[in-house]
Amino acid sequence: MLKKPIIFSICIQFALAVGCADDAPKTRERLITKQAELTDALPIIFPRANSVDCSNETSHIDSGEIFSLTQYQVTPDSIIFNNMLGSPSIQNSIVKNTRIGSKWQRECGQLNEHNGLACKQSGTNVEINFLLTETGGLLQACDRVVDFPRESPEAVAVTTAHYLEESHQTFKRNFPELKLKQVELEIFPIFESIFDFFYKPEERQTTLGYYDANNLAYLPNQQKIAVYPVKEKSSVYLWDSRFPAWHEMAHHIDFATSKRYRDCSIGINEIGSDSGHLSRKVCGAEAEALADLLAFATGPNLEDHLYGLKCLDALRNIKDGTFKNTDTKVLNNNILSYFYEQTGFNLKEQTHDEDAFGNQVRTCERPDYREIHTLGAIQGHHIYALSMLAIRAFNIQSELERSDFLYKTVVRMMRRLNKNYRNIPLQGLGRIYYVFQNVINQTIKQSSLNPEAKQALKIEICRKSRKQIQDVGFNVFQNWCSN
Ligand SMILES: [Zn+2]
């Protein structure tokens, strides 16, 4: 039940993406790709909240434990549900409500051979939006006698809501003057893409389990955070860890303090060209870099929470200067041309392995430089390393203060990008460095360092940034560094 659709979907996806020409399609049919449903992805169907009695006050849970996975152990984490599990659904200070089983759909027309499952408006580079076709039910968790298993929708919702709440607390501590809009939590939503598709007659099938989707996602238009029932390759759920929830929340903070998203969507996996504005792809990389940075700054030792998340820990630890295959996180013209034009590297060699059936599968060991999260990971590491120079110069000792310094820097970058984005020199991926320089310059100016120390820090930042962006010719630091 589980296995066949997975194999089938990988085959179709990569057959198109990398062109397995000998399996030439013969007939044209309509195909629906479908997000895995709870019953497919999980081994057992767990009790649902709407079957338990939520009618009286005493049935409401008011405290409990959730379990977080870290590098060393599964850590119990006590939480107070106070206000969190009231009616009509699971909620807290940042989660307005929680729904389960909503459905979205998009009509894509013909599947594009070069872009796999990408789904664009004709004649544009703009990805087609999913439209909500069915609003899921409100999810409650309120019976004291029911012990919700780790993999139940209720436990997933409560855990995610708790991590989002932690992120909200960090935001409030650092920016008490700003107010953040609440989000809606969508547990196990279903996303369907409908294509006209060529298929092999012997594998005739119109509905396809499409599992290669995000495990968590932020939907900027609806301001929702979606949690899918999909496991990462390592058999760990992403909601077992803080990093993904804090990352999605960072997108929301970016959005909520932002005007940038009108032009700049997250998670868009396509080639765009600058026609007066930054391409959506560049915006995507920038948004991912900022979200990773803010996630890491939300609490100490976040890299421990990447443990077990094989694809993520290979890519997204901003403290690490190399990818798993030992590629250094630098930007050079080779990487840029690959990101913009998809030329310069052999895609097959770079990012794919074969599974036991001879299908091409993506590997997490090698960075995919076409991809916004990879470029974002490089930029995120750079900004982190540059910030560390300032943290050292300012002699900030405690772990919490270091995190908060980075946190404030990143949110200020988001706000500056959003406010003045039209006036910032459009240098594609160089923009994030320009904004960092802008924010850190302000911080240095306002600091209590003596003039010599200020100048020394500036020189250090200039030197390091030149090294990181190697030969790409961004001149965003030039004016600042030359005087
Ligand atoms: Zn993201």
Boltz pocket constraint, residues with backbone or C-beta under 6 A from the ligand:
constraints:
  - pocket:
      binder: B
      contacts: [[A, 247], [A, 251], [A, 266], [A, 287], [A, 288], [A, 291]]
      max_distance: 6.0
